[in-house]
């Protein structure tokens, strides 16, 4: 948001920023700016210091009462002669300043810098949240189970069935923590453009059979039927097998996670004109209209909850979307009739196949 009482300055700066790809709103005075900041989410505020009625420094003080330096960067725009106001503004919580007439390349560099700093701070906060909650709880469970197992199995003793169940419990929660860490790292790598695909030729049906086998015990433990309907005429595809398996694992695992006793999950493969398609169809509760609109968003809050208290990072489906789109494919979800949902993805066949 650009805040300036001079209409020509305000509109000219807004147009120049829009040409650089930014979505820009303008405010002609401090009261209008404060109302918009309360109602909308802005990434950066460019704030003129000298304005009639309420000064930029007063506006800055009110902004900082609501939003932190990291949460909403504020860059002051000021005349070169206003050094005292610049010092005061920085002490009140301004992130930076530029002098008039504004040098656009300098302003753009400073905007990018403060957005990057904000993203790094959010990354730190997310990591702390994961470490303090998502990892802490399963780690405590793993340690407690290990302590029990150590007491029950002194050196040289034979493992009983109950001890083996505890060992399985440890493995399960260890894999859960591993998945949380992987999701977090994959998401950040995709955000930074550092997620690289390692393509090879493979059969999608083979990956589907592996994922179904890996989830059979999980489905059985919840008395859910897991089955396959695979098109045996599918041609091989050229893609990153581990990433495709990761997406498939997420979709199948989610279907089981949100289904209840007596429900079913079916994994299907199909061939279309220019793509192979995989579907994970369940008979669970389905999704609301709001769910359908936000399902692939980061940390989306959905109406349904896991039926056995399973955990979730809130990043899995977002990562699935990133992985599939990185392959040039598509991903989506539709509700079934009379109930349930089908998650699907398709991968194109028009990519040149590598020689095995």
C-alpha positions in Angstrom: 0.0 0.0 0.0 1.2 3.5 -0.9 0.2 6.2 1.5 0.7 9.8 0.3 -1.5 12.9 0.4 -0.1 14.1 -3.0 -2.2 12.5 -5.7 0.3 12.7 -8.4 3.1 11.2 -6.3 0.8 8.5 -5.1 -0.6 7.4 -8.5 2.8 7.6 -10.3 4.4 5.4 -7.7 1.5 2.9 -7.8 1.7 2.6 -11.6 5.5 2.1 -11.5 5.1 -0.7 -8.9 2.3 -2.3 -10.8 4.5 -2.5 -13.9 7.0 -4.5 -11.8 4.3 -7.0 -10.9 3.1 -5.8 -7.6 -0.6 -5.4 -6.6 -0.9 -1.9 -5.3 -3.6 0.0 -3.3 -3.3 3.6 -2.4 -4.5 5.8 0.5 -4.6 9.6 0.5 -4.4 10.0 4.3 -3.5 8.2 7.5 -7.0 7.4 8.6 -7.9 5.7 5.4 -4.6 3.7 5.5 -5.3 2.5 9.0 -8.8 1.4 8.2 -7.5 -0.6 5.2 -4.7 -2.2 7.3 -7.3 -3.4 9.8 -9.4 -4.9 7.2 -6.9 -6.3 4.6 -3.6 -8.1 4.6 -0.7 -6.1 3.1 2.9 -7.2 2.5 4.5 -3.8 2.6 3.5 -0.2 3.3 5.2 2.8 1.7 4.4 5.7 4.0 5.0 9.4 3.5 6.2 11.2 6.6 4.8 14.7 5.9 1.0 14.6 5.6 -1.7 17.0 6.9 -4.0 15.9 9.7 -2.2 12.9 10.9 1.5 12.6 10.2 3.2 9.5 8.8 5.0 9.0 12.2 1.7 9.0 14.0 0.4 6.4 11.5 3.5 4.3 12.0 3.0 4.3 15.8 -0.6 3.1 15.3 0.5 0.4 12.8 3.2 -0.9 15.2 0.5 -1.2 18.0 -1.2 -3.8 15.7 1.5 -5.3 13.6 5.2 -6.1 14.2 8.2 -5.1 12.1 8.4 -8.6 10.7 4.7 -9.0 10.1 4.2 -5.8 8.2 7.3 -4.0 6.8 6.9 -0.2 6.6 9.2 1.9 4.4 9.1 5.6 4.9 9.3 8.0 2.0 10.8 11.4 2.9 12.6 14.5 1.7 16.4 14.4 2.0 16.3 17.3 4.6 14.1 15.3 7.1 17.0 13.5 8.8 15.5 14.0 12.3 12.2 12.5 11.2 14.0 9.6 9.6 15.8 8.8 12.9 12.5 9.2 14.8 10.7 7.0 12.3 13.3 4.2 12.6 13.1 4.4 16.4 9.3 4.1 16.2 9.6 0.9 14.1 10.0 1.8 10.5 11.9 -1.0 8.6 13.6 1.3 6.1 13.3 4.6 4.2 13.8 6.1 0.7 14.3 9.7 -0.1 12.3 11.8 -2.7 12.5 11.9 -5.6 12.3 8.1 -5.3 14.9 6.0 -7.1 12.7 3.1 -8.3 15.5 0.4 -8.5 16.6 1.3 -5.0 13.0 1.1 -3.7 12.4 -2.3 -5.5 15.6 -3.7 -4.0 14.6 -2.6 -0.5 11.1 -4.0 -0.9 12.5 -7.4 -2.0 14.9 -7.4 0.9 12.2 -6.8 3.5 9.9 -9.4 2.0 12.7 -11.9 2.1 13.4 -11.0 5.7 9.7 -11.5 6.5 9.7 -14.9 4.8 12.8 -16.0 6.7 11.1 -15.0 10.0 8.0 -16.9 9.1 10.2 -19.9 8.2 11.8 -19.7 11.6 8.4 -19.5 13.3 7.1 -22.5 11.4 10.1 -24.5 12.3 9.7 -23.6 16.0 6.1 -24.6 15.8 6.9 -27.9 14.2 9.7 -28.6 16.7 7.7 -27.6 19.7 4.4 -29.4 18.8 4.4 -31.6 15.7 7.7 -33.3 16.6 7.7 -33.0 20.4 4.5 -35.1 20.9 5.5 -38.1 18.8 9.1 -37.9 20.1 7.8 -38.1 23.7 5.7 -41.2 22.6 8.8 -42.8 21.0 11.0 -42.3 24.0 8.3 -43.6 26.5 7.8 -46.7 24.3 11.6 -47.2 24.1 11.9 -46.9 27.9 9.2 -49.6 28.4 10.8 -51.8 25.8 14.2 -51.5 27.5 12.7 -52.6 30.8 10.9 -55.5 29.3 13.8 -56.8 27.2 17.0 -57.1 29.3 20.0 -58.4 27.4 19.6 -62.1 26.3 15.8 -62.1 26.7 13.3 -63.3 24.1 11.0 -60.7 22.5 7.3 -61.4 23.3 4.4 -60.3 21.2 3.6 -57.3 23.3 7.2 -56.1 23.1 7.1 -56.5 19.3 3.9 -54.3 19.2 5.7 -51.6 21.2 8.6 -51.8 18.7 6.1 -51.4 15.8 4.7 -48.4 17.7 8.1 -46.8 17.9 8.7 -47.4 14.2 5.3 -45.9 13.3 5.9 -42.7 15.3 9.5 -42.4 14.0 8.2 -42.5 10.4 5.6 -39.9 11.4 8.3 -37.6 12.6 10.3 -38.3 9.4 7.3 -37.4 7.3 6.8 -34.1 9.2 10.4 -33.1 8.6 10.3 -34.2 4.9 7.1 -32.2 4.3 8.6 -29.1 5.9 11.9 -29.4 3.9 10.1 -30.2 0.6 7.7 -27.3 1.0 10.6 -24.9 1.6 12.6 -26.3 -1.3 9.6 -25.9 -3.6 9.1 -22.3 -2.4 12.7 -21.5 -3.1 12.7 -23.1 -6.5 15.3 -25.7 -5.3 13.1 -28.8 -5.7 14.8 -30.8 -8.5 13.2 -33.8 -10.3 15.2 -36.9 -11.1 13.4 -38.4 -14.1 13.4 -42.0 -15.1 11.1 -44.5 -16.9 8.7 -46.5 -14.8 5.2 -48.0 -14.7 2.7 -46.0 -12.7 0.9 -49.3 -11.9 4.0 -50.6 -10.2 4.1 -47.6 -7.9 0.4 -47.9 -7.2 0.8 -51.6 -6.1 3.7 -50.6 -3.8 1.8 -47.9 -2.1 -1.3 -50.1 -1.7 0.9 -52.8 -0.1 2.5 -50.3 2.3 -1.0 -49.1 3.4 -2.8 -52.4 3.7 -2.0 -52.8 7.4 -3.0 -49.2 8.2 -6.3 -49.7 6.4 -7.0 -53.0 8.1 -6.3 -51.5 11.5 -9.2 -49.1 10.9 -11.3 -51.8 9.2 -11.3 -50.0 5.9 -11.2 -51.8 2.6 -8.2 -50.8 0.3 -8.3 -52.1 -3.2 -7.1 -51.4 -6.7 -8.5 -51.0 -10.2 -5.5 -50.6 -12.5 -5.5 -50.2 -16.2 -2.9 -52.8 -17.4 -2.6 -51.0 -20.7 -0.8 -48.0 -19.2 2.4 -47.1 -21.1 5.5 -46.2 -19.0 6.1 -42.6 -18.0 9.1 -40.4 -17.7 9.0 -38.8 -14.3 10.5 -38.7 -10.8 9.4 -42.1 -9.4 10.1 -41.2 -5.7 8.1 -37.9 -6.0 5.2 -39.6 -7.7 5.2 -42.3 -5.0 5.3 -39.5 -2.4 2.2 -37.9 -3.9 0.4 -41.2 -4.2 1.3 -42.1 -0.6 -0.1 -38.9 0.6 -3.4 -39.2 -1.2 -3.9 -42.9 -0.2 -2.8 -42.2 3.4 -5.2 -39.2 3.6 -8.1 -41.2 2.3 -7.6 -43.8 5.0 -6.9 -41.1 7.7 -10.3 -39.5 7.1 -12.4 -42.6 6.5 -14.2 -44.6 9.2 -14.8 -48.3 9.9 -16.6 -49.9 7.0 -15.5 -47.3 4.4 -13.6 -48.2 1.3 -10.6 -46.7 -0.6 -10.0 -47.6 -4.3 -6.9 -46.7 -6.2 -7.5 -46.5 -10.0 -5.3 -45.8 -13.0 -6.5 -44.7 -16.4 -5.1 -43.7 -19.7 -6.3 -40.6 -21.5 -5.3 -39.2 -24.9 -2.1 -37.4 -23.7 -1.7 -38.4 -20.0 -1.9 -41.1 -17.4 -4.3 -40.5 -14.5 -4.4 -41.9 -11.0 -7.5 -41.6 -8.8 -7.9 -42.3 -5.1 -11.6 -42.7 -4.5 -13.0 -43.1 -1.0 -16.5 -43.5 0.6 -15.7 -41.2 3.5 -17.5 -38.0 4.5 -16.6 -35.9 1.4 -15.7 -32.2 1.4 -17.6 -29.0 1.9 -17.6 -26.2 -0.8 -15.2 -24.3 1.4 -12.9 -27.3 1.6 -12.9 -27.7 -2.1 -11.9 -24.1 -2.6 -9.0 -24.2 -0.2 -8.0 -27.9 -0.2 -4.5 -27.4 -1.7 -3.6 -24.3 0.3 -0.9 -24.3 2.9 -2.2 -25.0 6.4 -5.8 -25.1 5.1 -8.3 -25.7 7.9 -10.7 -28.4 6.6 -14.0 -29.4 8.1 -13.1 -33.1 8.5 -10.8 -34.5 11.2 -8.8 -37.7 11.2 -11.0 -40.5 12.5 -8.3 -42.1 14.7 -6.5 -38.9 16.0 -3.8 -39.1 13.3 -1.6 -36.0 13.0 -1.1 -33.7 10.0 1.4 -31.0 9.1 -1.1 -29.2 6.9 1.4 -29.2 4.1 0.9 -32.6 2.5 -1.6 -31.6 -0.2 0.2 -28.3 -0.9 3.4 -30.3 -1.6 1.4 -32.8 -3.8 0.2 -29.9 -5.9 3.8 -28.5 -6.2 5.2 -31.9 -7.2 2.6 -32.7 -9.8 2.8 -29.2 -11.4 6.6 -29.4 -11.4 6.1 -32.4 -13.7 3.8 -30.4 -15.9 0.8 -32.4 -14.7 -2.5 -31.5 -13.0 -4.1 -32.4 -9.6 -7.6 -32.0 -8.3 -10.5 -33.3 -6.2 -14.2 -33.9 -6.7 -16.9 -35.1 -4.4 -18.5 -38.5 -5.1 -22.2 -39.3 -5.1 -23.7 -40.1 -2.7 -20.7 -39.6 -0.5 -16.9 -39.6 -0.4 -14.3 -37.8 -2.5 -11.9 -38.6 -5.3 -8.4 -37.1 -5.4 -6.7 -37.4 -8.7 -3.6 -36.4 -10.6 -2.5 -36.7 -14.2 1.0 -36.8 -15.7 1.6 -35.9 -19.4 2.8 -38.5 -21.9 4.3 -35.9 -24.3 7.6 -35.6 -22.5 10.4 -37.4 -24.4 11.1 -40.8 -22.7 14.6 -41.3 -21.5 16.4 -44.5 -22.6 16.6 -47.0 -19.9 
